[in-house]
Amino acid sequence: MDCLAKEDLKDLLVPCGEHCISLYMPTNRVPAEGRQDLIRFKNMVRESEEWLIRWGLRPPEAKEYLAPLLKLSDDLGFWQYRGDGLALFRSPEMIRRYRLPVPFDELVVVANRFHLKPLIPLLTEDSNFYVLALSQNEIRLIQGNRCSAWEVELEDIPASLAEYLRYDEPERQFQFRGKEPVAGGGRRHAIFFAHGAGLDDSKDDIRRYFQQIDKGLKEILGQNPAPLILAGVDYLMSIYREVNSHPNLLREGIMGNPELLSPEELHARAWKQVQPRFLKARAETIARYKQRAGTGRTAREIKEIVPAAALGRVETLVVALGVHVFCRFLPERGTVELHDQPAAGSEDLLDRAAIETLLNGGVVYTDEREALPDNAPVIALFRY
């Protein structure tokens, strides 16, 4: 799978003319289902062609514009490693494609900028978490959200504690980073103990090893505040907690040997622990919104929220799921024109407000519309 960072959003948020294509579709991780994915993809490219013709391109021009997308359908290497969903963006200047762990609904949008709202669940504060699985035979890092979980492949680390101890400098640092899954769906194991090494005899060695893993996690997570959950036997988790520096390591853990648990099984157990926290955070946000109502520090009108988000005023945003507000934002005037239906130059401003908030360091939550005050499609809490 591919990584999606806020820097990608900055590139995708820039207006790029009237022929920005945003294509979202679910994909199957099982190779045997790959043919269905290709058929779906080609059908959606044809739908994109119909939209381009409606927007004024002649059929030959539309076909030429979409030729690189059709070429992608023949790229077996790209389709070999699929996530749960594909997000693809085409403009006159660029083509971006992301294989992601979100089972997107099928959607094609052609507008003067890319449609990014389906990506929000990957970037919001109320869905993302990590599981660090510790066992005698391997270390795994699992990334998850409300929809699914996937394993972050690790490299550039000692393959075992014995290998680590062979270093001349025991405190020598190492890094690890994500990479593509290995062929056949396998993963690289980090064998944890040499023959004859016992837990009681190796506590200091394990602690030093875990310190290096903690340093490696900083390379992956950076300042990411997403919860980190440990999975393993109590003895190993206790040692790791002594050296941990991640700011949001949960006190709870997934007890037992995680070696035989798939990412999906770890996801199910971890989600039971993190979901109440996410629900509490959203509830507290809505409560703060009600307390601040009438103070000038809140808003529920999209005409007010979008310009504020662009200026970095939005501290926290809650967006209703499945709701669209088609409008045209005029940044030079700081005003919004509302449209009943998609039109030339229009965009989904809930999408824009959420992305602008994230890019300016704000927090975005998603929830059912019924949970928002007064059934509003969006609410905002302002920094000032």
C-alpha positions in Angstrom: 0.0 0.0 0.0 1.0 3.6 -0.4 1.5 6.4 2.2 -0.7 9.5 2.2 0.7 12.5 4.0 -0.4 16.1 4.6 2.1 17.2 2.0 0.2 15.2 -0.6 -3.0 17.1 0.4 -1.2 20.4 -0.2 -0.4 19.4 -3.8 -3.9 18.0 -4.4 -5.7 21.0 -3.0 -4.3 23.4 -5.6 -6.9 24.3 -8.3 -6.0 22.8 -11.6 -8.6 23.8 -14.2 -11.9 22.3 -15.2 -10.7 18.8 -15.9 -9.5 17.5 -12.5 -10.6 13.9 -12.2 -11.0 12.2 -8.8 -11.6 8.5 -9.0 -12.3 6.3 -6.0 -13.1 2.6 -6.0 -12.9 -0.4 -3.6 -10.3 -3.1 -4.4 -9.7 -6.6 -3.2 -6.5 -7.7 -1.5 -7.1 -11.3 -2.7 -5.2 -11.7 -6.0 -7.9 -14.0 -7.4 -10.4 -11.1 -7.3 -8.1 -8.8 -9.3 -10.0 -9.2 -12.6 -13.1 -7.7 -11.0 -11.0 -4.7 -9.9 -9.7 -4.2 -13.4 -13.2 -4.4 -14.9 -14.5 -1.9 -12.4 -11.5 0.5 -13.0 -12.0 0.5 -16.8 -15.8 1.2 -16.3 -15.0 4.1 -14.1 -12.5 5.5 -16.7 -15.3 5.3 -19.3 -17.5 7.2 -16.9 -14.8 9.8 -16.5 -14.7 10.1 -20.3 -18.5 10.9 -20.4 -18.0 13.6 -17.8 -15.1 15.2 -19.7 -17.3 15.3 -22.8 -20.1 17.0 -20.8 -17.5 19.6 -19.7 -16.7 20.4 -23.3 -13.9 18.2 -24.5 -14.3 16.5 -27.9 -14.3 12.6 -27.7 -10.8 12.3 -29.2 -9.5 14.9 -26.7 -11.1 13.0 -23.8 -9.6 9.7 -24.9 -6.2 11.2 -25.2 -6.5 12.8 -21.7 -7.5 9.4 -20.2 -4.9 7.3 -22.1 -2.4 7.2 -19.1 -5.2 5.9 -16.9 -6.0 3.1 -19.3 -2.3 2.3 -19.5 -2.3 1.8 -15.7 -4.7 -1.1 -16.2 -1.9 -3.0 -17.9 0.6 -2.4 -15.1 0.6 -5.8 -13.4 3.1 -4.6 -10.8 0.8 -1.9 -9.6 -2.2 -4.2 -9.3 -0.2 -6.9 -7.6 -0.2 -5.0 -4.3 -3.6 -3.7 -3.5 -5.2 -2.2 -0.4 -8.9 -1.9 0.3 -9.4 1.0 -2.0 -7.8 3.0 -4.9 -7.8 6.8 -5.1 -6.6 8.2 -8.4 -6.2 11.9 -9.4 -5.7 13.2 -12.9 -5.1 16.8 -14.0 -3.4 18.3 -17.0 -0.2 18.6 -14.8 -0.2 15.4 -12.8 -1.4 11.9 -12.1 -1.4 10.6 -8.6 -2.6 7.1 -7.5 -2.8 5.7 -4.0 -3.5 2.2 -2.9 -5.1 2.7 0.6 -6.6 0.8 3.5 -10.1 2.4 3.0 -12.9 0.5 1.1 -14.1 3.6 -0.9 -17.5 3.7 -2.5 -17.3 4.0 -6.3 -17.1 7.7 -7.1 -16.0 9.8 -10.1 -15.9 13.6 -9.7 -14.7 16.0 -12.5 -14.3 19.6 -11.3 -11.9 22.4 -11.2 -10.1 20.9 -8.2 -9.7 17.4 -6.8 -12.4 15.9 -4.5 -10.6 14.8 -1.3 -13.3 14.2 1.3 -13.1 10.3 1.0 -9.5 10.6 2.2 -10.5 12.3 5.5 -10.9 9.0 7.5 -7.2 8.4 7.0 -6.2 11.8 8.5 -8.7 12.5 11.2 -8.0 12.2 14.9 -10.9 9.8 15.6 -9.9 6.7 13.6 -6.2 6.1 13.3 -4.1 4.0 15.7 -1.1 1.6 15.8 -0.5 -1.8 17.4 3.1 -2.8 18.3 3.0 -6.6 18.6 5.9 -8.0 20.7 6.6 -11.7 20.9 9.6 -14.1 21.2 9.8 -14.6 17.5 8.9 -11.4 15.8 8.0 -7.7 16.1 5.2 -6.3 14.0 3.8 -2.8 13.6 0.1 -2.7 12.6 -1.6 0.5 11.5 -5.3 0.6 11.6 -8.4 2.8 11.3 -12.1 2.3 11.9 -12.3 0.3 8.6 -9.3 -2.0 8.5 -5.7 -2.7 9.5 -2.6 -3.4 7.6 1.0 -4.4 8.5 3.8 -1.9 8.2 6.7 -3.8 6.7 10.0 -3.1 8.6 13.5 -3.1 7.4 17.0 -2.0 8.5 16.7 -3.5 11.9 18.7 -6.4 13.5 16.9 -9.6 12.6 17.2 -10.9 16.2 18.3 -10.0 19.6 21.4 -12.2 19.1 22.3 -10.2 16.0 21.8 -7.0 18.0 24.1 -8.2 20.7 26.8 -9.0 18.2 27.3 -5.2 17.5 30.5 -3.8 18.9 28.5 -0.9 20.3 25.3 -2.2 22.0 23.7 1.3 21.8 24.2 1.6 18.1 21.2 3.2 16.5 19.3 1.9 13.6 16.2 3.0 11.6 13.3 1.2 10.0 10.8 2.4 7.6 7.8 1.2 5.6 8.3 -0.7 2.3 6.2 -2.7 -0.2 5.0 -6.2 1.0 7.3 -9.0 -0.2 6.1 -11.2 -3.0 3.6 -13.9 -2.0 2.2 -11.9 0.8 5.0 -12.8 3.3 6.6 -10.5 5.7 10.0 -10.1 7.2 10.3 -11.6 10.7 12.5 -10.2 13.4 13.6 -13.3 15.3 13.7 -12.3 18.9 15.8 -14.7 20.8 18.8 -16.9 20.1 18.8 -20.5 21.2 19.3 -20.9 24.9 18.4 -17.3 25.8 15.8 -17.0 28.5 13.6 -14.0 29.4 15.0 -13.9 33.0 18.6 -13.8 31.7 18.0 -11.2 29.0 16.0 -8.4 30.6 18.7 -5.8 30.2 19.4 -6.9 26.7 15.7 -6.8 25.8 15.4 -3.3 27.3 18.3 -2.0 25.2 16.7 -3.7 22.1 13.3 -2.1 22.9 15.0 1.3 23.3 16.2 1.0 19.7 12.7 -0.1 18.5 11.3 3.0 20.3 13.8 5.2 18.4 12.8 3.5 15.2 9.1 4.2 15.9 9.9 7.9 16.1 11.2 7.7 12.5 7.8 6.3 11.4 5.4 8.1 13.7 7.1 11.4 14.2 4.8 13.6 16.2 1.7 11.6 15.2 -0.6 11.6 18.3 -2.4 8.4 17.2 -2.8 5.9 20.0 -0.2 3.1 20.3 -1.4 -0.2 21.7 1.0 -3.0 22.8 0.2 -6.6 22.1 2.2 -9.3 23.9 2.8 -11.2 27.1 2.8 -9.0 30.2 6.5 -9.4 30.8 7.6 -8.0 27.5 5.0 -5.2 27.6 6.2 -4.1 31.0 9.8 -3.8 29.7 8.7 -1.9 26.7 6.7 0.6 28.8 9.9 1.4 30.7 11.6 2.7 27.6 8.6 4.0 25.6 8.6 7.7 24.5 5.4 7.7 22.4 3.1 10.3 23.9 -0.1 8.3 23.5 0.8 4.8 24.5 -2.4 3.3 26.0 -2.3 1.8 29.5 -4.4 -1.1 28.2 -2.8 -3.7 26.0 -3.7 -6.9 24.0 -2.6 -9.7 26.3 -1.1 -13.0 25.1 1.1 -14.1 22.3 0.2 -12.1 19.1 2.3 -14.3 16.8 -0.8 -16.2 15.5 -3.0 -13.2 15.2 -3.5 -11.6 11.8 -3.7 -7.8 11.3 -7.4 -8.1 11.1 -7.6 -10.0 14.4 -5.4 -7.5 16.1 -7.5 -4.7 14.6 -10.7 -6.1 16.1 -9.2 -6.4 19.6 -7.5 -2.9 19.4 -10.6 -1.2 18.1 -12.5 -2.3 21.2 -10.0 -0.3 23.2 -9.7 2.8 21.1 -13.3 3.3 19.9 -14.6 4.5 23.3 -11.7 7.0 23.4 -12.6 8.3 19.9 -16.3 8.5 20.8 -15.5 10.4 24.0 -13.3 12.9 22.1 -16.1 13.7 19.6 -18.7 14.0 22.4 -16.4 16.4 24.3 -15.9 18.5 21.1 -19.7 18.8 20.6 -20.1 19.7 24.3 -17.5 22.5 23.9 -19.3 23.7 20.8 -22.5 24.1 22.8 -20.7 25.8 25.7 -19.1 28.4 23.3 -22.2 29.0 21.2 -23.0 32.7 21.0 -19.4 33.8 21.9 -18.1 34.2 18.3 -15.9 31.2 18.8 -18.1 28.7 16.9 -19.9 28.4 13.6 -22.2 26.1 11.7 -22.7 28.0 8.5 -20.5 26.8 5.7 -20.2 30.4 4.3 -18.4 31.4 7.5 -16.5 28.2 8.1 -14.7 27.9 4.8 -13.0 31.3 4.8 -12.1 30.7 8.5 -10.5 27.3 7.7 -8.5 28.9 4.9 -7.1 31.5 7.4 -6.2 28.8 10.0 -8.9 30.0 12.4 -10.6 26.5 12.8 -9.3 24.6 15.8 -11.7 21.7 15.5 -14.2 20.7 12.8 -16.9 18.0 12.9 -18.2 17.0 9.4 -21.3 15.0 8.8 -20.7 11.7 6.9 -22.2 11.3 3.5 -23.2 15.0 3.1 -22.2 17.3 0.2 -22.5 21.0 -0.1 -21.7 22.1 -3.6 -20.5 25.7 -3.8 -18.0 28.0 -5.3 -15.4 29.6 -3.1 -13.9 32.9 -4.2 -10.8 33.3 -2.1 -9.9 36.8 -3.5 -13.2 38.0 -2.0 -13.5 35.5 0.9 -17.0 34.7 -0.1 -19.0 31.6 -1.0 -21.6 31.0 -3.8 -24.0 28.1 -3.0 -25.2 25.8 -5.8 -28.1 23.3 -5.5 -26.3 20.9 -7.8 -22.7 20.4 -9.1 -21.9 23.1 -11.6 -18.9 24.3 -13.6 -16.4 25.6 -11.1 -18.2 24.2 -8.1 -16.8 22.0 -5.4 -17.8 20.3 -2.2 -17.0 22.9 0.4 -17.3 20.4 3.3 -14.4 18.7 1.6 -12.5 22.0 1.3 -13.1 23.0 4.9 -11.9 19.7 6.3 -8.7 19.7 4.2 -7.9 23.3 5.0 -8.4 22.6 8.7 -6.0 19.7 8.6 -3.4 21.6 6.6 -3.5 24.4 9.2 -3.0 22.1 12.1 -6.6 21.7 13.2 -8.4 18.6 14.2 -11.2 17.0 12.1 -13.8 14.5 13.3 -16.5 12.8 11.3 -19.9 11.7 12.6 -23.5 11.0 11.6 -25.4 14.1 10.8 -28.0 13.3 13.5 -25.2 13.6 16.1 -24.4 17.2 15.2 -26.2 20.1 16.9 -29.3 21.2 15.1 -28.7 18.5 12.4 -26.0 20.8 10.9 -23.8 19.4 8.1 -20.7 20.8 9.8 -19.7 22.6 13.0 -16.5 24.5 13.8 -14.7 25.7 17.0 -12.4 28.7 16.3 -9.0 29.4 17.7 -9.9 33.1 17.9 
